[in-house]
């Protein structure tokens, strides 16, 4: 378990779905196995991992318990969670540039999503 706010799973580099998938992998479970333990459909879990939807509070609590991570870590990357993977072990040297570019794109997408959310809120308030 790691209670650091590390870059790998932090709010600027990872999403809820990223952290959920990492914790599930660390627990050695498939999506189907975790879904069964939580009493949800595999498609529901896939939606959570793909950041298409989020679990309700009771399921979030169950996820944290089953995967032995804190709810705060799942939501923000802060608190008790899984250790970050060793970059050298999972990224070949010639792929490091692509990974860095992907992380930059993810950050940009996150900023654009927040911007779109603010604009939507502004538009809704004028209706």
Secondary structure by P-SEA (a helix, b strand, c coil): cccccccccccccccaaaaaaaaaaaacccaaaaaaaacccaaaaaaaaaccccccaaaaaaaaaaacccccccccccccccccccccccccccaaaaaaaaaaaaaaaaaaaaaaaaaaaaaaaac
